[in-house]
Amino acid sequence: MISLEYILKQVKAMSLGEITKYLREHSDLETIRALNKIKFIDLHSLTAILMYIEDKYSQYGKPSFAIIRDPETKETQFIAILIPECKWEEWKDIVKDVKGEMEETELKEETGKIAIVCMKGLQEKIG
């Protein structure tokens, strides 16, 4: 498996156009523009995290992301990375792995800005 640190080094060499193109495969242009405008998380960092998840956990489908805001203040709370096919049992292990990888890189400061959500797992507990 490729480490997040390795992916981050590769992503840092990408242009903003390449980053935007990649992120468009995982969200809409309006979300990417908003994310770039608010400067909540570096787009290179988000791209590296998505690439890591997409590479290591491809069996759970293509991840997407969304900005989660406080409904009253409209302030950004975190970026949700949504993994469509992972279940409740896998959720904890995926989060532990991704956040652990982030802690081992310069992305340590970003761990509190990212929430990983396993959509099937969430549906299992709600439904």
Protein Blocks (a to p, Z undefined) as FASTA:
>chain_A
ZZfklmmmmmmmpcfklmmmmmmmmmcfklmmmmmmnomacfklmmmmmmmmmmmmmmno
padddddddfklopafbdcdddfkbcfklmmmmmmmmmmmmmmmmklmmmmmpccddfkl
mmmmmZZ
